Amino acid sequence: MNWKEKDKKVRDVLVKRLFLLREKIEEILRKKEHKGNLKEANNTLSLIKAIDMCLDEIRFTNYGYSDFEIKDYETIEEKQREIFETLEEIENSDFTHIRDVKERIENLKKDYAEIKSLIMALIPHKKNEIIEDR
């Protein structure tokens, strides 16, 4: 399996787990709204928006269509493991402190952005190839 297939598989699993997390938090939101706890409901809604932004970032990642190998994929895999560890901590949370959960989601998004930038840095770019050929 090449790095693109691995990355796509990781992103698919992340998206599925984030959707399940979102559903769980939507249920919490409904309970808080039903109880009339609007401040907590707003915080929970803010968390759902943060999850949505993270989902969009992961789902719409595109590295282009060219075939190339990334030599240092182990570093990226390590970061992916860290993301899954963070996600597992969030999933196992009791969600009593919504702001803490939101902060973890924001950190997850930052970690994913770091993975994306690592991959982009390792991708050979056409402009550089043309300059090197001359």
Buried (B, 14 or more C-beta within 10 A) or exposed (E): EEBBEBBBEBBEEBBEBBEEBBEBBBEBBEEBBEEEEEEBBBBBBEBBEBBEEBBEBBEEBEBEEEEEEBEEBEEBBEBBEBBBEBBEEBEEBEBEEBEEBBEBBBBBBEBBBBBBEBBEEBEEEEEEEEEEEE
